[in-house]
Amino acid sequence: MVSAHDGAATTFDERCELLEDALTRQSLHREVLYKTLALCQERRELSAVEAAIAAFPEFAEATQSQYHLISVLVDAGGLARFLLDEAGDPIDPDAFEGLSEDEADDLVFGEAYETTEVGCALVRRHDPRARLAELMEREPHRAAVYRDLLAMCAERPRTYGEIDQVLRGSEALVREEDGRRSVMQPSVLVDRLQRAAGLVWQNAWKTTPEGKEFLERNDERGATDGSKRSGGQR
């Protein structure tokens, strides 16, 4: 395993791998960690980051505090931590040289965080719109059903029972492996949309802002393609 403390001794790809592992290790925290990286592309003070994390709908399912999750990203090389002086400016690390622990503590009045180059690379890699597009491309035979689920949960939050009722008997649930047919539970499709950041659980299944944007973009693309086809037939 690559250590975040290896610094320049590791390659960029190795540091990306380390951060990727931290992001995906715990499914309950995956979206919170991703959103924190995206949020801190602009440097933010600790209180602002913690408040934003608390407002993420996915944080309701988290098992760790905001500060712990921030520290996970720091340790994995996704966030850089800056100690701040009384004026709110970053303290030069050289200022601590020769100071006792108490003297060093007296210099620090706060903390701020900023996404590293590696963190920014992971933000781009895990962009929800890209994840949704990849899901549709990977399972083209289910793309229409995925879009229908996003549209349904965008109209209003849906219980799993409502989704189950809509999907029961759908060919989208049929899976063929080694010549054998099996039927998946509707929860599998819901889980895949959740992993792609298209759906989020908030006492019911809701379409995320990114999921709504994905739908709108596809609707616009479909309308544009339709116009082109109509134009070509004249």
N, C-alpha and C positions, 0 to 999 in steps of 0.2 A: 504493500500500500504506500502511495506517495504521501509524504508528510507535508503539511502546509508550512512547516517551519524550515523546509529545505531551501526555500527562497529561490535564488538564481540557479541552484544546483538542479532544479527540475525544469522540464520543458513546458511550454505553454499548454500543449495537449495534455500533459500529465496533470497540470494544475486544473485544467478543465475537467478531467476525469475525477479528480478528488472532489471538486465542487458538485459535479453531477451526482456522485455517490451520496453526498450530504443532502442534496435536494430530494432524491428519490428514496432514501432509506426508510423513511416513515411516511406512509401515505397520508396520515392525518395532517401532517405538517407541510406536505409538498407545495400546495398552492400558497400557503402563508409565506413560506421561504421564497418562492418565486416572486410573489408580489412585493416582498420587502426589497429584493434585489432591484426590481423595476422602480420602486419608489425612490430608492437612494441613489439613482443615477444623478440626482441633484443632491449635494451634501445637505444633510438634515441633522438637527440636534436630537439627542436621545429621546427627550420628552415627546417631540413631534413624531418620531418613528414609532414609539410605543403606542401613542394615541391612534395612529393610522392602523397599526396591526390589530389593536383591539376592535376597530371598526370593520375589519375584513370579516365577511360572513363565515369564512372557513375557520376563523379563529375560535368560534364557538365549540368546535370539536377538538381543539388542541389540548394536549396534556402537559404542555410546558408554558412557562411565562414568556412574555414578550422578550425580556432581556436574555433569557436562555436561548431563544431562537435566533436573536441577533448574534449572540456569541457563537452559535453553531456556524453561522455564515462567516464570521470573522476568522474562526479557527480553520475553516475550509478554504479561506482565501477569496471569498466572494465580496466581503466588505472590508474596508479599511477603517480603523478606529482612530479618531483624532481627539486628543485631550485638549480642553479649552481653558484659557485663562479667564480672569474676572471680566474682561471686556468681551468674551465670547470668541476670541481669536485662537487658532491652533497654537499650541506650545511647541517650540523647537525642541526636539529630543535632547539636544546638547545642553538645554537649560537644566536638565536633571543631573548632569554629571557632577559627582562629588557631593551630592545632597543626601542627607539621611532620609529614611522612609517618611518620617513625619514632615520634614522640610519639603519633600517632593509632593506629598499630599496637600500641603498648604498652597501649592501653585495651581492645583487643579480645581476648577469650578464647574466643569461639565464635560460632556462627551458629544462627539458628532460622528456621523458615519457616511461613507461614500462608496458606491459600488466600484469595484476594481475593474481593470480591463478584462480579467477572466470572468468576473461577474456579469459584465455587459455582454460578453460573448454568449453566456448561458441565457441571459434575458432574450437575446435574439433567437437562440436555438429553441427556446420553450415558449415563444410567443403563441398565445392561445389561437390566434387566427391561423397560424402555420400548423398547429397541432390538429385543428379541426379539418383543415384542407387535407392534411396527411391521412387522417382517419377516413375521409370520404374517398380518397384515391386508393387507399389500401383495401377498402371494402365497398367497391362501387355498386355492388348488388344491394347494399343496405343504405346507400347514400340518401335515397328519397325518404326512407323511414327515419333516419337520423335527423334530416331537415324537418320532417313532420313533428318529431318529438320536440325539437327546439322551438318550432312555431307554436306548438300546443302549450308548452310551458312558458312561452313568452306572453301568450294571451292572458294566462293567470296561473298561479302556482298550482301544481298538481300533486295529488297523493300517489304513492306507488300503486295503490289499488286501481286508480283511474288509468295509469299508464299500462298496467297489466291487462286491464280490460280491453284497451285499444289494440294491444300487440298480440294478444292470444290468438293463435291460429295463423299468424303472419308468416309468410315464407321467409321473411328476414331472420326468423329465429331458427331456421333449419341450417344445420351444419353437416357438411360431408367430409369425412376423413377415412382414407383407405377404403373407399367404396361403401362406407357405412353412413347412414343418415341418423342424426340425432337432433333433438330439439333443445335449444338453449332456453334458459329462463329470461324473461324480459329484463331482469335486473342486470344481465350481462351488458346489454346495450346501454342502459342507463349509466352503468359504471364506466363504460368506454367514453361516453360523452362527458362524464364528470372528470375523468382523467385528461381529457382534451380541453378542459376548462370551458365547456359549453353549457354545462348544468352545474348548479350548486344547491346543496340542501339547506333550507332555512324553514324548518318545520313542514316543508313540502318542497318539491323539486321546482326550481326556478331557472329560467334561462339567464345566463350571465350577460352583462353588457357586451362582452366580446362575442358571445353566441348570437346576440341580436344583430350586432354589426356584421357578422358572417352571413346571416340570413339576408340582410339588406343588400350586401354586396352581391350575393348570388342572385337575388331578385333583379338587381340592376343589370347584372351581366346577362341574365336570361332575357330581360326586356330588350337589351341592346342587340343580342344575337338574333332575337325574333324580328327586330326591325330590319336587320341586315338581310335576313332570309326573305322577308316580305319584299324588301327593295329589290332583291335579286330576281324575284318572280314577276316583277312588273314588265 
